[in-house]
Amino acid sequence: MNRKLLISFFFLIIVSLLIVILNSVNQLPHNSNVSWPTKIWDEGTTSKVDSKELNKMID
């Protein structure tokens, strides 16, 4: 029981760190060299082109 609690707490820390990293990446100026997840995140996945690109990456 204690071990499960420790694992879940560790996982929570990792997720929060990931969110902080993603937010700091989003603060960077727009650059053609920025990786595709950041580009899609910045544009908000509202355009159909981004959705198609995302589907290609998933496939």
Steps between C-alpha positions, in 0.01 A plus 500: 500500500779744595694413187200569275459843663868578440476399132190715444668798671811456281280482190323822603838678532605380151173621345528844664863532382392407147232772506757757617741395222226521235399846624860623483532358146182687400657828617771470234465718187351332192772314317500263203735270692246449782382139522155407365315459837588858597391628158165321526460612865570865406247496216243334722420209261207707365609490135435187294861490375632455855253219565613321182865544598425367847323196351802433276729516803275258690485259202 
